Amino acid sequence: MTPQAENETASAMRNTGVARDAFVAAMPVILGYLTMGMAFGVLLVKEVPNANAWWCLGFSAGALSGSMQFAAVEMLKNATAYSLVMTAILAVLINIRYAIYGLSFLRLFRCYPWYLRIFLIHALSDENFAIEASSKRHGKPQLVFITLVSLLDYLSWIAGTILGALIGGMIKFPTDGIDFAMVALFVVILVDLCRDRMNIFPTIVGAVTTTLVIVPAMIFFPQMANKTLPAAIVLMTAVLYCKRPAGLKGGDAK
């Protein structure tokens, strides 16, 4: 066997190992996305008139954001209550976290082809970020790993939403409460964050400020309760900004 053939064989074996690792790392997310996607698909076709599996395909392929998609069901169901400006503001506030933690990938993605960068940015999610950020690979193995993880998770979410839409079109019983699946997901994330003592303060701030905004709205202005998210996020951000470490404050930075 020539040296070139040996190098190609070794490279193929490495890529096979990386592909296996990517599949194993993505498997928990795949299962979660299939389940959550099905919940979204069922909810969409049951709550929004004339919605179908094609809606889910276009929705999930073009706007990969579970939290925003679940919120969009409420917006579509009560479309007259949400102006274009309010919808845009909610979309930005719900998804702004992607732009923030995605900054850490700028240097890494810069080395990849432009079309791959577009896909990786589009497919970036909380779970993908956690897996990809923890990878210790470099060079081509890292490229293969990140691409496969993103692709597997992306396709599993789309498949889950389409499957949910098909199931939702067949079931006749009420689906009240299925939207709690997204709440349950964030509760799990919250509990996981609370295990890390460094995250206790932001977690408490988020819970308290949201409660202070939403509960009074539900009591005194119930018709506005679904529109209090921007106010809660602004208050939460203000508190966290005022309580940021002294070393991060502009006047104290050296």
C-alpha positions as CSV (number, residue, x, y, z in Angstrom):
1,M,0.0,0.0,0.0
2,T,1.4,3.4,-1.0
3,P,1.9,6.1,1.6
4,Q,-0.9,8.2,0.0
5,A,-3.3,5.2,0.3
6,E,-2.3,4.7,3.9
7,N,-3.0,8.3,4.7
8,E,-6.4,8.2,3.0
9,T,-7.3,5.0,4.9
10,A,-6.2,6.5,8.2
11,S,-8.2,9.6,7.5
12,A,-11.3,7.6,6.7
13,M,-10.9,5.6,9.9
14,R,-10.6,8.9,11.9
15,N,-13.7,10.3,10.2
16,T,-15.6,7.2,11.0
17,G,-14.6,7.4,14.6
18,V,-15.6,11.1,14.7
19,A,-18.9,10.3,13.1
20,R,-19.6,7.6,15.7
21,D,-18.7,10.0,18.5
22,A,-21.0,12.7,17.0
23,F,-23.9,10.2,16.8
24,V,-23.4,9.1,20.4
25,A,-23.1,12.7,21.7
26,A,-26.2,13.8,19.8
27,M,-28.4,10.8,20.7
28,P,-29.8,12.4,23.9
29,V,-30.7,15.6,22.0
30,I,-32.1,13.6,19.1
31,L,-34.5,11.8,21.5
32,G,-35.4,15.0,23.2
33,Y,-36.0,16.9,19.9
34,L,-38.2,14.1,18.6
35,T,-40.3,14.2,21.7
36,M,-40.5,18.0,21.9
37,G,-41.0,18.3,18.2
38,M,-43.9,16.0,18.3
39,A,-45.5,18.1,21.1
40,F,-45.1,21.2,19.0
41,G,-46.5,19.5,15.9
42,V,-49.6,18.3,17.8
43,L,-50.1,21.6,19.5
44,L,-49.8,23.5,16.2
45,V,-52.4,21.5,14.2
46,K,-54.8,21.3,17.1
47,E,-54.6,25.0,18.2
48,V,-54.1,26.8,14.9
49,P,-56.8,26.6,12.2
50,N,-55.8,25.0,8.9
51,A,-52.3,24.2,10.1
52,N,-50.7,21.0,8.8
53,A,-47.5,19.1,8.4
54,W,-46.3,21.4,5.7
55,W,-46.5,24.3,8.1
56,C,-44.3,22.3,10.5
57,L,-41.8,21.6,7.7
58,G,-41.5,25.2,6.8
59,F,-41.6,26.4,10.4
60,S,-38.9,24.1,11.7
61,A,-36.6,24.2,8.7
62,G,-36.7,27.9,8.5
63,A,-36.8,28.9,12.2
64,L,-35.1,26.3,14.4
65,S,-36.1,27.6,17.8
66,G,-38.2,25.4,20.0
67,S,-39.1,28.1,22.5
68,M,-40.1,30.6,19.8
69,Q,-42.1,28.0,17.9
70,F,-44.1,27.1,21.0
71,A,-44.7,30.8,21.6
72,A,-45.7,31.3,18.0
73,V,-48.6,28.9,18.4
74,E,-50.1,31.3,20.9
75,M,-49.4,34.2,18.5
76,L,-51.0,32.4,15.5
77,K,-54.0,31.4,17.6
78,N,-54.6,35.0,18.6
79,A,-53.1,36.7,15.6
80,T,-55.2,39.8,16.0
81,A,-53.8,40.5,19.4
82,Y,-50.2,40.6,18.2
83,S,-48.9,43.4,16.0
84,L,-45.9,42.9,13.7
85,V,-43.8,45.0,16.0
86,M,-44.7,43.0,19.1
87,T,-44.0,39.8,17.3
88,A,-40.6,41.0,16.1
89,I,-39.7,42.2,19.7
90,L,-40.8,38.9,21.2
91,A,-38.8,37.0,18.6
92,V,-35.6,39.0,19.3
93,L,-36.0,38.7,23.1
94,I,-36.7,35.0,23.1
95,N,-33.8,34.2,20.7
96,I,-31.2,36.8,21.7
97,R,-29.3,34.2,23.7
98,Y,-28.2,32.6,20.4
99,A,-26.4,35.7,19.3
100,I,-24.7,36.1,22.7
101,Y,-23.2,32.6,23.2
102,G,-22.7,32.1,19.5
103,L,-20.0,34.8,19.7
104,S,-17.7,32.2,21.2
105,F,-17.8,30.3,17.9
106,L,-16.8,33.2,15.6
107,R,-13.1,32.3,15.5
108,L,-13.9,28.7,14.9
109,F,-16.5,29.1,12.2
110,R,-14.3,31.6,10.4
111,C,-12.1,28.8,9.1
112,Y,-15.1,26.9,7.6
113,P,-16.6,27.3,4.1
114,W,-19.2,30.1,3.8
115,Y,-22.1,27.7,3.1
116,L,-21.2,25.6,6.1
117,R,-20.9,28.6,8.4
118,I,-24.5,29.6,7.3
119,F,-25.8,26.2,8.2
120,L,-24.0,25.9,11.5
121,I,-25.2,29.4,12.6
122,H,-28.8,28.6,11.5
123,A,-28.7,25.2,13.3
124,L,-27.2,26.5,16.5
125,S,-29.3,25.7,19.6
126,D,-28.8,25.5,23.3
127,E,-28.2,21.7,23.2
128,N,-25.9,21.9,20.1
129,F,-23.8,24.6,21.8
130,A,-23.4,22.5,24.9
131,I,-22.1,19.5,22.9
132,E,-20.0,21.5,20.4
133,A,-18.4,23.7,23.1
134,S,-17.3,20.7,25.1
135,S,-15.5,19.0,22.2
136,K,-11.7,19.0,22.5
137,R,-11.1,18.2,18.8
138,H,-9.3,20.4,16.4
139,G,-9.0,20.8,12.7
140,K,-10.9,18.5,10.3
141,P,-12.2,16.2,13.1
142,Q,-13.7,19.2,14.9
143,L,-15.4,20.3,11.6
144,V,-16.8,16.8,11.0
145,F,-18.0,16.5,14.6
146,I,-19.7,19.9,14.7
147,T,-21.3,19.4,11.3
148,L,-22.7,16.0,12.1
149,V,-24.1,17.0,15.5
150,S,-25.8,20.0,14.1
151,L,-27.2,18.0,11.1
152,L,-28.5,15.2,13.3
153,D,-30.2,17.5,15.8
154,Y,-31.6,19.7,13.0
155,L,-33.2,16.8,11.2
156,S,-34.5,15.2,14.3
157,W,-36.3,18.4,15.3
158,I,-37.9,18.7,11.8
159,A,-38.9,15.0,11.8
160,G,-40.4,15.3,15.3
161,T,-42.5,18.3,14.4
162,I,-43.8,16.7,11.2
163,L,-44.6,13.5,12.9
164,G,-46.4,15.4,15.7
165,A,-48.5,17.3,13.0
166,L,-49.5,14.0,11.4
167,I,-50.4,12.5,14.8
168,G,-52.3,15.6,15.8
169,G,-54.4,15.4,12.7
170,M,-55.6,12.0,13.6
171,I,-56.2,12.2,17.4
172,K,-59.6,13.4,18.5
173,F,-59.2,13.9,22.3
174,P,-58.3,17.3,23.8
175,T,-54.6,18.2,24.0
176,D,-54.9,20.8,26.8
177,G,-51.6,21.0,28.7
178,I,-49.3,19.6,26.0
179,D,-47.7,23.0,25.7
180,F,-46.3,22.4,29.2
181,A,-43.7,20.2,27.6
182,M,-41.6,23.3,26.9
183,V,-42.1,24.6,30.4
184,A,-41.0,21.2,31.7
185,L,-37.9,21.4,29.5
186,F,-36.9,24.7,31.0
187,V,-37.6,23.5,34.5
188,V,-35.1,20.7,33.9
189,I,-32.6,23.2,32.7
190,L,-33.3,25.4,35.7
191,V,-32.7,22.6,38.1
192,D,-29.5,21.7,36.3
193,L,-28.3,25.3,36.6
194,C,-29.1,25.4,40.3
195,R,-26.7,22.5,40.9
196,D,-23.9,25.0,40.0
197,R,-23.6,27.5,42.8
198,M,-22.2,30.1,40.4
199,N,-25.6,30.1,38.6
200,I,-27.8,30.4,41.7
201,F,-28.1,34.2,41.7
202,P,-29.0,34.7,38.0
203,T,-31.5,31.8,38.4
204,I,-33.2,33.5,41.4
205,V,-33.2,36.8,39.7
206,G,-34.9,35.3,36.7
207,A,-37.5,33.5,38.7
208,V,-38.3,36.5,41.0
209,T,-38.4,39.2,38.4
210,T,-40.6,37.1,36.1
211,T,-43.0,36.3,39.0
212,L,-43.2,40.0,40.0
213,V,-44.2,41.0,36.5
214,I,-46.5,38.1,35.4
215,V,-48.4,37.5,38.7
216,P,-49.7,41.1,39.0
217,A,-50.6,41.1,35.3
218,M,-52.6,37.9,35.7
219,I,-54.5,39.4,38.6
220,F,-55.1,42.9,37.4
221,F,-54.7,42.7,33.7
222,P,-55.3,39.1,32.6
223,Q,-55.8,40.0,29.0
224,M,-52.2,41.4,29.0
225,A,-50.6,38.5,30.8
226,N,-49.3,36.9,27.6
227,K,-47.5,40.1,26.6
228,T,-45.5,40.7,29.8
229,L,-42.4,38.8,28.6
230,P,-40.6,41.9,27.3
231,A,-41.1,43.7,30.6
232,A,-39.9,40.7,32.6
233,I,-36.7,40.4,30.4
234,V,-36.0,44.1,30.7
235,L,-36.3,44.0,34.5
236,M,-34.2,40.9,34.7
237,T,-31.5,42.4,32.6
238,A,-31.4,45.6,34.6
239,V,-31.0,43.7,37.9
240,L,-28.3,41.5,36.5
241,Y,-26.5,44.5,35.0
242,C,-26.6,46.5,38.3
243,K,-25.3,43.4,40.2
244,R,-22.5,42.4,37.8
245,P,-19.1,41.8,39.3
246,A,-17.1,45.0,40.0
247,G,-14.3,44.0,37.7
248,L,-16.8,44.1,34.8
249,K,-18.1,47.6,35.4
250,G,-16.9,50.2,33.0
251,G,-15.5,52.5,35.7
252,D,-13.5,49.8,37.4
253,A,-12.1,48.1,34.3
254,K,-8.4,48.6,33.8
